[in-house]
């Protein structure tokens, strides 16, 4: 199901899964299977591991 739910994001139809109205993802969120923010990209600051 992860693969199916993520396809609209993968193909750049939406930025987040919750924005695709035709997905069963919304049903699974209501059932508590997925969090509404599942697979939302988290941007982290670059780290200098091993420098210094």
C-alpha positions as CSV (number, residue, x, y, z in Angstrom):
1,X,0.0,0.0,0.0
2,X,2.9,2.3,0.6
3,X,3.9,2.1,-3.0
4,X,0.4,2.9,-4.2
5,X,-0.1,5.7,-1.9
6,X,3.2,7.3,-2.7
7,X,2.8,7.2,-6.5
8,X,1.1,10.6,-6.9
9,X,4.0,12.2,-5.1
10,X,6.6,10.2,-7.0
11,X,5.1,11.4,-10.3
12,X,4.9,15.0,-9.1
13,X,1.1,15.3,-9.2
14,X,1.1,16.5,-5.6
15,X,3.7,17.5,-3.0
16,X,2.1,15.4,-0.2
17,X,0.0,12.3,-0.2
18,X,-2.7,14.0,1.7
19,X,-3.2,16.4,-1.2
20,X,-4.3,13.6,-3.6
21,X,-8.1,13.4,-3.2
22,X,-8.5,10.1,-5.0
23,X,-6.4,8.0,-2.7
24,X,-7.5,5.4,-0.2
25,X,-4.8,7.0,2.0
26,X,-7.5,9.2,3.6
27,X,-9.5,6.1,4.7
28,X,-6.4,4.6,6.3
29,X,-5.6,7.8,8.1
30,X,-9.2,7.8,9.6
31,X,-8.6,4.1,10.6
32,X,-5.3,5.1,12.3
33,X,-3.2,3.0,10.0
34,X,-1.2,6.0,8.7
35,X,-0.4,9.4,10.2
36,X,-1.7,12.3,8.0
37,X,1.9,13.4,7.6
38,X,3.2,9.9,6.5
39,X,6.1,10.2,4.0
40,X,6.3,14.0,4.3
41,X,9.8,15.1,3.3
42,X,11.9,16.4,6.2
43,X,14.7,18.7,5.3
44,X,17.7,18.7,7.6
45,X,20.6,21.1,7.9
46,X,23.8,19.6,6.4
47,X,26.2,18.2,9.0
48,X,30.0,18.2,8.9
49,X,30.5,14.7,10.2
50,X,34.2,13.9,10.6
51,X,35.4,17.5,10.0
52,X,37.8,18.5,12.8
